[in-house]
Amino acid sequence: MLGTERLLLFTPRTRLDVAAALAASADAEAQRWLGTQADEVLPDPAVRRALLAWRPAGEDGRRIPHQLAEPFTPGPDDPLLLVCVRRSDLSYAGALELQHRAGEMGGWLAPGCRGQGLGAELFRAGLELAHTHLGLATVRAGAEDGNTASRRALTRAGLVPDQGPRRHTLPDGRVVDAVWHRHDTGTPVRCR
């Protein structure tokens, strides 16, 4: 588990953790920037709200439906996914994805968690994980040129502008203008 002042990040333990992380990014505003593939987006707003109302591992006293209580096991080539919850009430807040082979990260926040500076905390936690556990000397993150909230969060997390491809293809096939940021450390550490 990894923590910031207001967030806790952890690898998903159950299918509920993954479903809630996806629900945090499935609204139209997030999808404008993320472009998730249609089969991974939860289109029903009521289902998204219901998933985000749960607490990890049923920590709110409710019994998790059997399907959602099943353990989650990522595939060997999947990016590292960290689910994010608020420390204050353990509500699902979003997720961080780290493509450790490429040294790239991205993240998202649930609608009720945006505009509060949590994006910078999320990205700082990703940098800490990448530099002090995964042994990455450089971490890069891209954002759509017009996504000022994401670009501001990356800058506040300590990333600086970098060169990169001006055009980026999102998972849903849309091609967008992109700007890139990077963060370097001279002392990366890889945990065994």
C-alpha positions in Angstrom: 0.0 0.0 0.0 1.2 3.5 -0.8 -0.2 6.6 0.8 -0.3 10.4 0.4 -1.8 13.0 2.6 -5.3 12.3 1.4 -5.1 9.1 -0.6 -4.3 5.5 -0.2 -3.2 3.4 -3.3 -3.2 -0.3 -3.5 -3.1 -3.1 -6.0 -6.7 -4.4 -6.6 -7.6 -7.3 -4.4 -11.1 -8.0 -5.8 -13.1 -7.5 -8.9 -15.0 -4.7 -7.0 -11.7 -2.7 -6.8 -11.2 -2.9 -10.5 -14.9 -2.2 -11.4 -14.9 0.8 -9.1 -11.6 2.1 -10.6 -13.2 1.8 -14.1 -16.4 3.5 -12.8 -14.3 6.4 -11.7 -13.2 7.0 -15.3 -16.3 6.1 -17.3 -18.2 9.5 -17.3 -18.2 11.6 -20.5 -15.7 14.2 -19.1 -13.1 11.5 -18.3 -13.7 9.6 -21.5 -13.1 12.8 -23.5 -9.5 12.6 -22.4 -9.0 8.8 -21.8 -10.7 7.3 -24.8 -11.2 3.9 -23.1 -12.3 1.0 -25.3 -16.1 0.7 -25.4 -16.1 -2.8 -23.8 -14.3 -1.4 -20.7 -16.6 1.6 -20.1 -19.5 1.3 -17.8 -22.2 3.3 -19.7 -24.9 3.4 -17.0 -24.4 6.3 -14.6 -26.5 4.6 -11.9 -24.2 1.6 -12.0 -21.1 3.8 -11.8 -22.5 5.7 -8.8 -23.4 2.4 -7.1 -19.9 1.0 -7.6 -18.3 4.2 -6.3 -20.5 4.1 -3.2 -19.0 0.8 -2.1 -15.9 0.6 0.1 -13.0 -1.8 -0.7 -13.5 -5.3 0.6 -16.9 -4.4 2.0 -15.3 -2.2 4.7 -18.6 -0.4 5.0 -20.3 -3.4 6.5 -22.2 -4.4 3.3 -21.8 -7.8 1.9 -20.1 -7.7 -1.6 -22.0 -9.6 -4.3 -20.2 -12.9 -5.1 -19.0 -11.8 -8.6 -17.4 -8.7 -7.3 -15.9 -10.4 -4.3 -13.8 -12.7 -6.5 -10.1 -12.1 -6.3 -8.5 -10.1 -9.1 -5.4 -11.4 -10.8 -3.8 -9.2 -13.5 -2.4 -10.7 -16.6 1.4 -10.9 -17.0 1.5 -8.1 -19.6 -1.1 -5.9 -17.9 0.1 -2.5 -16.7 0.4 -2.0 -13.0 -2.9 -0.8 -11.7 -3.2 0.9 -8.3 -6.7 1.7 -7.0 -7.0 4.9 -5.1 -9.3 5.7 -2.1 -9.7 8.7 0.1 -8.2 8.4 3.5 -11.0 10.3 5.1 -13.8 7.8 4.3 -12.2 5.0 2.2 -14.4 5.9 -0.8 -13.1 5.0 -4.2 -11.4 8.0 -5.7 -9.7 6.8 -8.9 -6.7 4.9 -10.1 -3.2 5.1 -11.4 -1.8 3.0 -14.2 1.9 2.4 -14.7 3.3 0.9 -17.8 6.4 -0.2 -16.1 8.1 -1.6 -19.2 7.6 1.7 -21.1 8.1 3.9 -18.0 4.8 5.7 -18.6 2.0 6.5 -16.2 -1.5 7.8 -16.3 -4.3 8.3 -13.9 -7.8 9.4 -13.3 -10.1 10.6 -10.6 -13.8 10.0 -9.9 -16.0 13.0 -10.7 -16.5 13.9 -7.0 -12.7 14.0 -6.5 -11.7 16.3 -9.3 -10.6 19.9 -8.8 -9.2 19.4 -5.3 -5.5 18.8 -6.0 -5.8 15.1 -5.7 -4.4 14.5 -9.2 -1.0 15.9 -8.1 -1.0 13.6 -5.1 -1.9 10.6 -7.3 0.9 11.3 -9.7 3.5 12.0 -6.9 2.6 8.5 -5.5 3.1 7.0 -9.0 6.5 8.7 -9.2 7.5 7.3 -5.8 6.5 3.8 -6.8 8.3 4.0 -10.1 11.5 5.5 -8.8 11.8 3.8 -5.4 10.3 0.3 -6.0 10.3 -0.4 -9.7 13.8 1.1 -10.4 12.7 3.5 -13.1 15.1 6.4 -13.6 12.7 8.2 -15.9 8.9 8.3 -15.8 6.9 9.9 -18.6 3.2 10.9 -18.8 1.3 12.3 -21.8 -1.8 14.4 -21.8 -4.0 15.8 -24.4 -3.0 19.4 -25.2 -6.4 20.8 -24.1 -6.5 18.8 -20.8 -5.3 21.6 -18.5 -6.4 19.8 -15.3 -4.2 16.8 -16.1 -1.3 19.0 -17.3 -1.5 21.1 -14.1 -1.6 18.0 -11.9 1.5 16.6 -13.7 3.4 19.9 -13.2 2.4 20.1 -9.5 3.6 16.5 -9.0 7.0 17.6 -10.2 7.0 16.5 -13.9 8.5 18.9 -16.4 7.7 19.3 -20.1 9.4 16.8 -22.4 9.6 16.0 -26.1 7.3 13.3 -27.4 5.0 12.4 -30.3 2.7 15.3 -31.1 -0.1 12.9 -32.0 -1.4 10.1 -29.8 -3.9 7.3 -30.6 -6.3 6.7 -27.7 -7.5 3.1 -27.0 -10.8 3.9 -28.7 -8.9 4.8 -31.9 -9.3 8.6 -31.7 -6.1 10.5 -32.5 -5.4 13.6 -30.3 -2.7 16.2 -29.9 -0.5 15.3 -27.1 2.0 17.0 -24.8 4.5 15.1 -22.7 6.1 15.4 -19.3 8.9 13.6 -17.5 10.4 13.1 -14.1 13.9 11.8 -13.5 15.8 10.5 -10.5 19.5 9.8 -10.3 19.0 7.1 -7.7 16.3 4.7 -8.8 15.8 1.7 -6.5 14.3 -1.7 -7.5 12.7 -3.8 -4.8 13.1 -7.5 -5.1 
